[in-house]
Amino acid sequence: MIVFVSGAVRSGKSEAAEVCAIRLAAGETLHYVATARAADAEMEERIRRHQERRMGMTAPWVVWEAPEGPDQLLAALRPPDVVLLDCLTMWWANVLFAGDEWKTEEGAFAAARCLLDQVRAWAAACRAVVIVSNELFSGGVPNDIGTFRYMKMLGWLHQQLVAEAEAAAVVECGLLRVKKGRWPQ
């Protein structure tokens, strides 16, 4: 099962996804794939807030840090486990810009397919994968080719994942709006 949660920056999507993952886990193992890197003071603060919020929950999280964590996760998954990926947007940036894949359309598409296949493998190996991603498409088409390919392939990933998801929602101002399926209770 795939559950997809999107929204703007600081919309409340991570909190909604965490609650969803805890419900779906029903006491089983929760895996948290943390994709953000602390590149500056603001990101360090955001990561710290996310960590503190998780520590304050009664559910224990097994944390997998990017960039290596996502690759190692599959071997650890069991059928009753639940994975929370927070967030696809950062993971995709880490993957796409780690090498030269972004320089060609074919390279970017191949990297996106690999990422999608990895999420599919997780979903096949466990109870559910809850995916958090950002909505980045309201500002128009970017001028530079790297950002254009990043956004184009992120849009493609969103479409593929939502098509395969049992539930998909958008969070705006802390309010969850279900766009597909029934939200896990």
ZADO-705364 format. One line per field, with one value per residue: residue number from 1; x, y, z of N, C-alpha, C, O in turn. Coordinates in nm, 3 decimals, padded with zeros to 5 digits. Layout:
! ZADO-705364
lumfi <- [NUM,...];
n_c1 <- [X,...];
n_c2 <- [Y,...];
n_c3 <- [Z,...];
ca_c1 <- [X,...];
ca_c2 <- [Y,...];
ca_c3 <- [Z,...];
c_c1 <- [X,...];
c_c2 <- [Y,...];
c_c3 <- [Z,...];
o_c1 <- [X,...];
o_c2 <- [Y,...];
o_c3 <- [Z,...];
//
This chain:
! ZADO-705364
lumfi <- [1,2,3,4,5,6,7,8,9,10,11,12,13,14,15,16,17,18,19,20,21,22,23,24,25,26,27,28,29,30,31,32,33,34,35,36,37,38,39,40,41,42,43,44,45,46,47,48,49,50,51,52,53,54,55,56,57,58,59,60,61,62,63,64,65,66,67,68,69,70,71,72,73,74,75,76,77,78,79,80,81,82,83,84,85,86,87,88,89,90,91,92,93,94,95,96,97,98,99,100,101,102,103,104,105,106,107,108,109,110,111,112,113,114,115,116,117,118,119,120,121,122,123,124,125,126,127,128,129,130,131,132,133,134,135,136,137,138,139,140,141,142,143,144,145,146,147,148,149,150,151,152,153,154,155,156,157,158,159,160,161,162,163,164,165,166,167,168,169,170,171,172,173,174,175,176,177,178,179,180,181,182,183,184,185];
n_c1 <- [00.084,00.051,00.059,00.007,00.115,00.094,00.187,00.239,00.546,00.595,00.326,00.206,00.214,00.404,00.344,00.081,00.137,00.298,00.116,-00.061,00.111,00.169,-00.086,-00.131,00.074,00.003,00.127,00.339,00.671,00.801,00.947,01.149,01.239,01.467,01.536,01.644,01.923,02.148,02.222,02.237,02.180,01.902,01.793,01.908,01.770,01.505,01.529,01.596,01.356,01.176,01.292,01.264,00.983,00.917,01.044,00.884,00.660,00.466,00.522,00.792,01.058,01.247,01.517,01.631,01.884,01.933,02.210,02.253,02.070,01.809,01.885,01.961,01.737,01.544,01.631,01.584,01.312,00.996,00.689,00.478,00.566,00.585,00.668,00.780,00.846,01.014,01.142,01.003,01.070,01.317,01.472,01.466,01.604,01.856,01.927,01.910,02.096,02.333,02.513,02.577,02.331,02.122,02.188,02.103,01.799,01.739,01.905,01.801,01.541,01.596,01.710,01.488,01.314,01.454,01.436,01.156,01.118,01.248,01.080,00.852,00.950,00.985,00.714,00.613,00.733,00.642,00.379,00.285,00.376,00.426,00.433,00.579,00.566,00.654,00.458,00.548,00.482,00.346,00.470,00.545,00.745,01.082,01.390,01.648,01.807,01.864,01.694,01.452,01.445,01.451,01.202,01.023,01.058,00.997,00.728,00.642,00.707,00.531,00.284,00.300,00.324,00.089,-00.101,-00.060,-00.113,-00.318,-00.439,-00.445,-00.353,-00.376,-00.223,-00.312,-00.248,-00.245,-00.470,-00.605,-00.685,-00.845,-00.778,-00.786,-00.916,-00.969,-00.879,-00.640,-00.751];
n_c2 <- [-00.118,00.219,00.546,00.879,01.203,01.541,01.890,02.240,02.400,02.371,02.317,02.133,01.876,01.675,01.616,01.516,01.290,01.144,01.078,00.922,00.709,00.596,00.506,00.314,00.135,00.014,-00.063,-00.213,-00.220,00.097,00.267,00.539,00.734,00.965,01.234,01.487,01.709,01.874,02.155,02.422,02.667,02.705,02.469,02.283,02.351,02.287,02.009,01.935,02.005,01.822,01.582,01.610,01.619,01.358,01.212,01.280,01.131,00.836,00.619,00.419,00.498,00.366,00.505,00.597,00.746,00.962,00.994,00.716,00.553,00.501,00.307,00.089,00.014,-00.172,-00.439,-00.468,-00.463,-00.599,-00.785,-00.672,-00.410,-00.046,00.222,00.554,00.805,01.096,01.360,01.304,01.504,01.616,01.383,01.318,01.542,01.499,01.256,01.314,01.527,01.424,01.324,01.339,01.300,01.482,01.636,01.540,01.458,01.186,01.077,01.196,01.090,00.816,00.809,00.889,00.675,00.468,00.552,00.542,00.265,00.174,00.268,00.120,-00.139,-00.126,-00.096,-00.341,-00.505,-00.450,-00.346,-00.080,00.221,00.546,00.848,01.164,01.471,01.777,02.042,02.202,02.345,02.582,02.816,02.857,02.789,02.706,02.881,02.765,02.464,02.247,02.281,02.279,02.011,01.874,01.954,01.870,01.588,01.535,01.599,01.393,01.171,01.220,01.184,00.910,00.782,00.865,00.751,00.483,00.478,00.398,00.588,00.943,01.270,01.625,01.870,02.170,02.458,02.311,02.155,01.856,01.737,01.492,01.349,01.121,00.796,00.641,00.787,00.642,00.509];
n_c3 <- [00.000,-00.082,00.043,-00.024,00.052,00.004,-00.014,00.055,00.163,00.507,00.563,00.723,00.642,00.709,00.976,00.945,00.790,00.966,01.172,01.021,00.944,01.195,01.271,01.069,01.126,01.362,01.605,01.512,01.357,01.277,01.017,00.945,00.685,00.649,00.458,00.436,00.434,00.648,00.544,00.608,00.871,00.904,00.797,00.970,01.204,01.128,01.090,01.350,01.485,01.368,01.457,01.737,01.757,01.673,01.877,02.087,02.048,02.116,01.961,01.853,01.632,01.365,01.228,00.911,00.751,00.475,00.252,00.233,00.373,00.240,00.048,00.202,00.341,00.232,00.277,00.548,00.588,00.695,00.646,00.823,00.870,00.851,00.641,00.646,00.429,00.428,00.289,-00.037,-00.217,-00.133,-00.135,-00.408,-00.513,-00.394,-00.518,-00.799,-00.837,-00.745,-00.923,-01.272,-01.388,-01.418,-01.632,-01.878,-02.047,-02.068,-01.870,-01.636,-01.638,-01.618,-01.361,-01.208,-01.260,-01.130,-00.862,-00.829,-00.866,-00.638,-00.431,-00.497,-00.447,-00.168,-00.094,-00.175,00.006,00.262,00.494,00.441,00.266,00.339,00.185,00.181,00.013,-00.156,-00.297,-00.580,-00.803,-00.865,-00.932,-01.195,-01.494,-01.457,-01.545,-01.567,-01.679,-01.507,-01.281,-01.418,-01.519,-01.278,-01.161,-01.361,-01.364,-01.098,-01.098,-01.269,-01.108,-00.892,-01.026,-01.099,-00.849,-00.713,-00.881,-00.821,-00.554,-00.270,-00.123,-00.135,-00.042,00.014,00.210,00.351,00.524,00.760,00.734,00.622,00.306,00.144,-00.164,-00.311,-00.270,00.056,00.361,00.573,00.879];
ca_c1 <- [00.000,00.117,-00.020,00.082,00.076,00.167,00.148,00.342,00.643,00.540,00.180,00.158,00.209,00.484,00.266,-00.029,00.195,00.342,-00.004,-00.108,00.203,00.150,-00.212,-00.112,00.167,-00.071,00.219,00.453,00.788,00.791,01.074,01.145,01.345,01.494,01.612,01.701,02.061,02.162,02.313,02.247,02.123,01.757,01.764,01.942,01.659,01.388,01.558,01.586,01.213,01.119,01.343,01.199,00.843,00.913,01.082,00.771,00.552,00.479,00.570,00.937,01.092,01.379,01.549,01.725,01.927,01.982,02.180,02.269,01.957,01.710,01.937,01.975,01.609,01.470,01.674,01.536,01.165,00.914,00.552,00.392,00.629,00.539,00.775,00.746,00.949,00.997,01.039,01.038,01.128,01.459,01.538,01.482,01.713,01.981,01.957,01.930,02.212,02.452,02.604,02.547,02.204,02.036,02.234,02.030,01.661,01.744,01.966,01.705,01.431,01.648,01.723,01.353,01.262,01.521,01.376,01.021,01.132,01.285,00.958,00.769,01.007,00.948,00.571,00.590,00.795,00.587,00.236,00.253,00.476,00.363,00.527,00.559,00.632,00.615,00.401,00.643,00.452,00.261,00.549,00.582,00.854,01.211,01.475,01.767,01.773,01.868,01.570,01.344,01.442,01.413,01.058,00.952,01.061,00.923,00.587,00.620,00.706,00.403,00.176,00.314,00.297,-00.053,-00.175,-00.046,-00.150,-00.455,-00.492,-00.361,-00.410,-00.302,-00.236,-00.304,-00.270,-00.271,-00.594,-00.587,-00.794,-00.824,-00.803,-00.803,-00.933,-01.007,-00.763,-00.629,-00.799];
ca_c2 <- [00.000,00.350,00.662,00.996,01.327,01.655,02.020,02.342,02.401,02.399,02.310,02.034,01.745,01.577,01.574,01.432,01.163,01.070,01.023,00.817,00.595,00.533,00.431,00.198,00.040,-00.059,-00.122,-00.278,-00.136,00.217,00.309,00.679,00.765,01.109,01.267,01.622,01.727,02.000,02.238,02.555,02.675,02.687,02.327,02.218,02.376,02.208,01.869,01.920,02.007,01.694,01.480,01.630,01.579,01.212,01.163,01.303,01.038,00.707,00.520,00.422,00.505,00.326,00.614,00.571,00.877,00.971,00.926,00.571,00.486,00.444,00.189,-00.019,-00.013,-00.287,-00.564,-00.470,-00.459,-00.718,-00.758,-00.582,-00.280,00.072,00.316,00.694,00.874,01.241,01.372,01.269,01.622,01.623,01.261,01.332,01.638,01.431,01.155,01.374,01.614,01.358,01.304,01.417,01.256,01.597,01.706,01.493,01.412,01.041,01.052,01.234,00.995,00.690,00.825,00.891,00.538,00.392,00.594,00.485,00.121,00.153,00.284,00.002,-00.253,-00.111,-00.121,-00.485,-00.577,-00.413,-00.313,00.048,00.327,00.677,00.936,01.308,01.547,01.918,02.096,02.303,02.375,02.699,02.933,02.865,02.707,02.769,02.913,02.681,02.328,02.156,02.298,02.234,01.864,01.833,01.973,01.786,01.449,01.528,01.590,01.258,01.082,01.242,01.119,00.765,00.738,00.885,00.651,00.355,00.494,00.370,00.714,01.059,01.389,01.751,01.942,02.315,02.527,02.211,02.081,01.746,01.718,01.366,01.363,00.987,00.686,00.669,00.811,00.536,00.544];
ca_c3 <- [00.000,-00.085,00.081,-00.072,00.118,-00.049,00.036,00.050,00.273,00.641,00.558,00.819,00.577,00.782,01.093,00.898,00.746,01.085,01.235,00.932,00.954,01.327,01.264,00.983,01.188,01.467,01.702,01.445,01.336,01.194,00.959,00.902,00.591,00.660,00.337,00.441,00.478,00.721,00.465,00.667,01.006,00.898,00.778,01.096,01.295,01.082,01.120,01.496,01.521,01.326,01.548,01.868,01.747,01.671,02.010,02.177,02.018,02.184,01.865,01.827,01.491,01.317,01.136,00.802,00.702,00.339,00.127,00.234,00.434,00.149,-00.019,00.299,00.405,00.179,00.343,00.686,00.595,00.718,00.600,00.902,00.889,00.779,00.607,00.620,00.353,00.445,00.189,-00.175,-00.282,-00.097,-00.182,-00.551,-00.536,-00.359,-00.621,-00.931,-00.844,-00.692,-01.036,-01.392,-01.447,-01.447,-01.753,-01.996,-02.025,-02.047,-01.739,-01.532,-01.640,-01.564,-01.215,-01.152,-01.265,-01.023,-00.736,-00.828,-00.844,-00.498,-00.351,-00.526,-00.376,-00.027,-00.081,-00.190,00.118,00.392,00.498,00.377,00.251,00.343,00.117,00.193,-00.093,-00.166,-00.419,-00.626,-00.942,-00.885,-00.965,-01.336,-01.546,-01.427,-01.659,-01.582,-01.721,-01.393,-01.205,-01.505,-01.520,-01.143,-01.144,-01.458,-01.320,-00.972,-01.139,-01.319,-00.991,-00.823,-01.101,-01.090,-00.712,-00.682,-00.958,-00.752,-00.413,-00.227,-00.071,-00.161,00.020,00.015,00.336,00.337,00.652,00.862,00.705,00.528,00.209,00.073,-00.307,-00.368,-00.177,00.195,00.445,00.675,01.015];
c_c1 <- [00.088,00.016,00.065,00.026,00.160,00.114,00.264,00.439,00.572,00.387,00.121,00.157,00.290,00.408,00.152,00.022,00.241,00.224,-00.058,-00.021,00.186,00.022,-00.195,-00.023,00.101,00.023,00.338,00.564,00.760,00.930,01.057,01.264,01.360,01.586,01.679,01.846,02.073,02.265,02.330,02.174,01.971,01.720,01.800,01.828,01.536,01.408,01.543,01.441,01.145,01.164,01.276,01.053,00.831,00.947,00.968,00.654,00.575,00.533,00.721,00.964,01.231,01.413,01.658,01.759,01.975,02.125,02.186,02.144,01.856,01.757,01.944,01.842,01.544,01.505,01.619,01.384,01.103,00.772,00.467,00.446,00.561,00.658,00.715,00.866,00.923,01.129,01.094,01.111,01.278,01.535,01.565,01.595,01.848,02.023,01.994,02.061,02.338,02.557,02.563,02.414,02.116,02.071,02.164,01.890,01.661,01.802,01.871,01.591,01.476,01.661,01.587,01.292,01.324,01.460,01.235,01.026,01.168,01.162,00.865,00.819,00.975,00.802,00.539,00.639,00.732,00.439,00.204,00.377,00.398,00.468,00.485,00.631,00.577,00.551,00.489,00.603,00.370,00.338,00.590,00.700,00.987,01.295,01.592,01.728,01.774,01.739,01.451,01.333,01.402,01.260,00.977,00.946,00.993,00.773,00.553,00.614,00.575,00.291,00.181,00.274,00.151,-00.137,-00.172,-00.093,-00.295,-00.521,-00.392,-00.431,-00.318,-00.327,-00.215,-00.338,-00.306,-00.397,-00.570,-00.709,-00.763,-00.867,-00.830,-00.819,-00.984,-00.880,-00.757,-00.668,-00.736];
c_c2 <- [00.124,00.456,00.784,01.122,01.441,01.784,02.116,02.326,02.444,02.402,02.218,01.894,01.640,01.525,01.482,01.295,01.080,01.004,00.907,00.692,00.521,00.451,00.303,00.092,-00.042,-00.133,-00.194,-00.176,-00.023,00.257,00.452,00.704,00.917,01.149,01.403,01.618,01.865,02.088,02.378,02.554,02.654,02.540,02.247,02.232,02.294,02.061,01.844,01.918,01.875,01.583,01.490,01.587,01.426,01.154,01.179,01.210,00.907,00.599,00.531,00.417,00.448,00.425,00.571,00.705,00.867,01.025,00.774,00.497,00.426,00.316,00.068,-00.065,-00.144,-00.416,-00.577,-00.482,-00.597,-00.686,-00.667,-00.439,-00.171,00.166,00.454,00.757,01.024,01.309,01.337,01.383,01.631,01.501,01.271,01.430,01.572,01.332,01.222,01.451,01.553,01.336,01.393,01.380,01.373,01.664,01.660,01.447,01.263,01.007,01.083,01.133,00.860,00.697,00.825,00.751,00.452,00.425,00.536,00.334,00.090,00.166,00.165,-00.121,-00.245,-00.149,-00.270,-00.563,-00.549,-00.378,-00.185,00.136,00.457,00.776,01.082,01.375,01.689,01.948,02.213,02.368,02.501,02.822,02.945,02.777,02.777,02.788,02.817,02.534,02.229,02.162,02.251,02.081,01.811,01.840,01.883,01.641,01.432,01.520,01.452,01.158,01.097,01.169,00.967,00.715,00.755,00.783,00.515,00.360,00.454,00.496,00.824,01.182,01.508,01.816,02.090,02.376,02.428,02.129,01.980,01.736,01.594,01.385,01.230,00.886,00.730,00.685,00.703,00.586,00.455];
c_c3 <- [00.000,-00.045,00.048,-00.007,00.060,00.013,00.024,00.167,00.400,00.642,00.664,00.761,00.651,00.904,01.052,00.856,00.864,01.155,01.152,00.946,01.087,01.328,01.184,01.047,01.296,01.562,01.641,01.419,01.238,01.148,00.907,00.811,00.588,00.546,00.339,00.489,00.541,00.651,00.522,00.801,01.005,00.883,00.903,01.196,01.256,01.113,01.269,01.542,01.485,01.422,01.685,01.865,01.748,01.808,02.109,02.153,02.092,02.091,01.846,01.676,01.469,01.207,01.039,00.740,00.557,00.344,00.133,00.281,00.339,00.079,00.074,00.356,00.360,00.251,00.484,00.698,00.615,00.677,00.689,00.919,00.807,00.761,00.588,00.551,00.363,00.409,00.052,-00.244,-00.257,-00.148,-00.332,-00.583,-00.505,-00.467,-00.753,-00.941,-00.783,-00.801,-01.152,-01.457,-01.490,-01.580,-01.880,-01.955,-01.993,-01.910,-01.626,-01.524,-01.584,-01.412,-01.148,-01.152,-01.155,-00.887,-00.722,-00.803,-00.700,-00.408,-00.373,-00.452,-00.227,-00.007,-00.092,-00.069,00.253,00.381,00.420,00.369,00.245,00.291,00.137,00.078,-00.096,-00.300,-00.463,-00.758,-00.965,-00.931,-01.110,-01.370,-01.519,-01.553,-01.676,-01.602,-01.604,-01.312,-01.287,-01.504,-01.383,-01.127,-01.239,-01.409,-01.183,-01.002,-01.191,-01.203,-00.913,-00.895,-01.089,-00.951,-00.674,-00.758,-00.886,-00.607,-00.388,-00.173,-00.102,-00.104,00.003,00.150,00.309,00.473,00.763,00.840,00.594,00.438,00.127,-00.073,-00.374,-00.256,-00.041,00.277,00.553,00.814,01.120];
o_c1 <- [00.188,-00.098,00.182,-00.095,00.282,00.012,00.374,00.414,00.498,00.326,00.002,00.105,00.249,00.408,00.128,-00.042,00.226,00.232,-00.095,-00.073,00.187,00.020,-00.240,-00.043,00.139,00.001,00.429,00.551,00.703,01.021,00.963,01.379,01.276,01.700,01.763,01.884,02.013,02.381,02.428,02.115,01.918,01.628,01.729,01.795,01.470,01.315,01.484,01.405,01.065,01.083,01.236,01.005,00.745,00.886,00.957,00.558,00.688,00.584,00.772,00.900,01.323,01.346,01.762,01.673,02.047,02.157,02.129,02.115,01.819,01.676,01.933,01.835,01.493,01.416,01.610,01.333,01.150,00.736,00.388,00.378,00.491,00.738,00.612,00.975,00.822,01.218,01.215,01.205,01.356,01.646,01.674,01.676,01.943,02.141,02.097,02.130,02.439,02.676,02.520,02.386,02.045,01.991,02.164,01.868,01.591,01.752,01.861,01.549,01.400,01.628,01.571,01.226,01.254,01.436,01.199,00.946,01.123,01.143,00.805,00.740,00.942,00.768,00.448,00.593,00.765,00.381,00.108,00.468,00.316,00.577,00.370,00.745,00.469,00.584,00.503,00.683,00.328,00.277,00.665,00.749,01.004,01.275,01.633,01.627,01.692,01.682,01.358,01.224,01.329,01.198,00.874,00.840,00.937,00.700,00.446,00.526,00.515,00.212,00.078,00.200,00.093,-00.236,-00.270,-00.110,-00.382,-00.643,-00.270,-00.553,-00.198,-00.440,-00.114,-00.443,-00.389,-00.427,-00.521,-00.822,-00.667,-00.978,-00.889,-00.744,-01.036,-00.785,-00.858,-00.623,-00.765];
o_c2 <- [00.131,00.457,00.791,01.145,01.437,01.786,02.077,02.247,02.543,02.480,02.224,01.802,01.524,01.405,01.380,01.194,00.958,00.887,00.803,00.581,00.398,00.339,00.196,-00.027,-00.157,-00.249,-00.234,-00.059,-00.043,00.277,00.481,00.697,00.988,01.103,01.432,01.536,01.961,02.096,02.445,02.454,02.590,02.491,02.152,02.137,02.238,01.994,01.744,01.837,01.823,01.499,01.388,01.526,01.372,01.056,01.102,01.210,00.872,00.497,00.641,00.342,00.477,00.429,00.517,00.771,00.774,01.098,00.708,00.387,00.310,00.226,-00.046,-00.174,-00.218,-00.495,-00.689,-00.508,-00.697,-00.568,-00.589,-00.355,-00.197,00.187,00.470,00.763,01.073,01.316,01.340,01.361,01.653,01.513,01.236,01.403,01.588,01.326,01.189,01.442,01.622,01.331,01.507,01.423,01.362,01.741,01.732,01.404,01.218,00.917,01.007,01.095,00.796,00.601,00.766,00.712,00.371,00.336,00.487,00.282,-00.011,00.085,00.114,-00.200,-00.346,-00.224,-00.319,-00.674,-00.616,-00.382,-00.181,00.128,00.477,00.786,01.118,01.339,01.716,01.888,02.311,02.439,02.525,02.923,03.037,02.700,02.894,02.720,02.790,02.488,02.137,02.058,02.191,02.027,01.713,01.744,01.827,01.578,01.326,01.444,01.400,01.071,00.997,01.099,00.903,00.617,00.667,00.734,00.441,00.255,00.473,00.509,00.804,01.196,01.493,01.816,02.130,02.349,02.459,02.041,02.014,01.728,01.591,01.430,01.224,00.890,00.841,00.607,00.674,00.691,00.471];
o_c3 <- [00.072,-00.093,00.087,-00.009,00.066,00.081,-00.013,00.259,00.401,00.715,00.692,00.824,00.656,00.931,01.118,00.884,00.863,01.193,01.208,00.958,01.091,01.380,01.226,01.026,01.319,01.596,01.714,01.456,01.131,01.229,00.833,00.856,00.532,00.537,00.254,00.572,00.492,00.693,00.490,00.840,01.096,00.948,00.938,01.266,01.343,01.158,01.311,01.627,01.562,01.462,01.742,01.960,01.817,01.851,02.204,02.231,02.126,02.138,01.826,01.603,01.546,01.104,01.077,00.682,00.521,00.438,00.046,00.231,00.355,00.054,00.028,00.414,00.443,00.283,00.536,00.807,00.562,00.673,00.635,00.979,00.709,00.852,00.522,00.607,00.313,00.493,00.028,-00.320,-00.350,-00.198,-00.378,-00.673,-00.582,-00.504,-00.813,-01.043,-00.769,-00.773,-01.133,-01.569,-01.590,-01.634,-01.980,-01.842,-01.902,-01.842,-01.530,-01.415,-01.510,-01.342,-01.040,-01.056,-01.093,-00.806,-00.615,-00.725,-00.646,-00.318,-00.278,-00.401,-00.166,00.084,-00.026,-00.043,00.351,00.273,00.344,00.451,00.156,00.346,00.113,00.047,-00.045,-00.402,-00.390,-00.818,-01.078,-00.966,-01.144,-01.287,-01.553,-01.654,-01.789,-01.548,-01.601,-01.279,-01.233,-01.488,-01.372,-01.084,-01.199,-01.412,-01.155,-00.938,-01.161,-01.200,-00.874,-00.831,-01.071,-00.938,-00.610,-00.704,-00.891,-00.544,-00.473,-00.176,-00.097,-00.116,-00.020,00.200,00.251,00.530,00.849,00.921,00.487,00.485,00.050,-00.101,-00.482,-00.158,-00.024,00.264,00.617,00.859,01.239];
//
